[in-house]
Amino acid sequence: MVGSDEQDEAFGAAYGDDATLAVIAHGLLNSVSAIQMGAHALREGWDRMTLKQREDVLAVVTDQAAHVRGILQDMIRGLPAEVIRVLNELNREPAPEQ
């Protein structure tokens, strides 16, 4: 059976970088949609939800956020070292006061 990484590589080789980016964007959009729907469900239905229902929705949101984070971390690892250094510096700087 072909694994996910092998499928991604084969797809990228066959259709090029644009197709690979489209697949990545599709995965990110699916995860972000699940996060958005979960947040909406919690905001609109909090009072009507049981504790178990809230926990289930929060589990989906947490899992999807971890999935998005993993994809983005993989993408960052592929960047040139200088770009990664700049991103790390930005993460260490305190947010500007407003």
C-alpha positions as CSV (number, residue, x, y, z in Angstrom):
1,M,0.0,0.0,0.0
2,V,1.3,3.4,-0.9
3,G,1.8,5.7,2.1
4,S,0.7,9.3,2.4
5,D,4.3,10.7,1.9
6,E,4.8,8.5,-1.2
7,Q,1.4,9.6,-2.6
8,D,2.4,13.3,-2.0
9,E,5.7,12.8,-3.7
10,A,4.2,11.0,-6.7
11,F,1.5,13.6,-7.0
12,G,4.1,16.4,-6.9
13,A,6.3,14.7,-9.5
14,A,3.4,14.2,-11.8
15,Y,1.7,17.6,-11.5
16,G,4.4,19.9,-10.3
17,D,4.7,22.3,-7.4
18,D,1.4,24.1,-8.1
19,A,-0.5,20.9,-7.6
20,T,1.4,20.1,-4.4
21,L,0.6,23.5,-3.0
22,A,-3.0,23.0,-3.9
23,V,-3.1,19.7,-2.0
24,I,-1.5,21.3,1.0
25,A,-3.9,24.3,0.9
26,H,-6.8,21.9,0.6
27,G,-5.7,20.0,3.8
28,L,-5.2,23.3,5.6
29,L,-8.6,24.6,4.6
30,N,-10.3,21.4,5.7
31,S,-8.6,21.7,9.2
32,V,-9.4,25.4,9.5
33,S,-13.0,24.7,8.6
34,A,-13.3,22.1,11.3
35,I,-11.8,24.5,13.8
36,Q,-14.1,27.3,12.7
37,M,-17.2,25.0,12.9
38,G,-16.1,23.8,16.3
39,A,-15.7,27.3,17.6
40,H,-19.0,28.3,16.2
41,A,-20.7,25.3,17.8
42,L,-19.2,26.1,21.1
43,R,-20.1,29.8,20.9
44,E,-23.7,29.3,19.7
45,G,-24.6,26.2,21.6
46,W,-22.5,26.2,24.8
47,D,-25.6,26.4,27.1
48,R,-27.4,23.6,25.3
49,M,-24.4,21.2,25.2
50,T,-23.5,18.6,27.7
51,L,-20.0,18.4,29.1
52,K,-19.3,15.4,26.9
53,Q,-20.4,17.3,23.8
54,R,-18.2,20.2,24.7
55,E,-15.2,17.9,25.3
56,D,-15.9,16.2,21.9
57,V,-15.9,19.5,20.0
58,L,-12.8,20.7,21.9
59,A,-11.0,17.4,21.0
60,V,-11.8,18.0,17.3
61,V,-10.6,21.6,17.5
62,T,-7.4,20.6,19.3
63,D,-6.7,17.7,16.9
64,Q,-7.2,19.9,13.8
65,A,-5.1,22.7,15.3
66,A,-2.3,20.2,15.9
67,H,-2.6,19.0,12.3
68,V,-2.3,22.5,10.9
69,R,0.6,23.2,13.2
70,G,2.4,20.1,12.0
71,I,1.9,21.0,8.3
72,L,3.2,24.5,8.9
73,Q,6.2,23.2,10.8
74,D,7.0,20.8,8.0
75,M,6.8,23.7,5.5
76,I,9.0,25.9,7.7
77,R,11.6,23.1,7.9
78,G,11.9,23.2,4.1
79,L,12.8,26.9,4.1
80,P,16.3,28.3,3.7
81,A,18.2,28.5,7.0
82,E,18.3,32.4,6.9
83,V,14.5,32.5,6.7
84,I,14.1,30.1,9.6
85,R,16.6,32.3,11.7
86,V,14.4,35.4,11.0
87,L,11.2,33.6,11.9
88,N,12.8,32.4,15.1
89,E,13.8,35.9,16.0
90,L,10.3,37.2,15.3
91,N,8.9,34.5,17.6
92,R,11.1,35.8,20.5
93,E,10.2,39.4,20.1
94,P,7.5,40.7,22.4
95,A,4.3,41.9,20.7
96,P,4.2,45.6,20.1
97,E,2.0,47.5,22.6
98,Q,-1.1,49.1,21.2
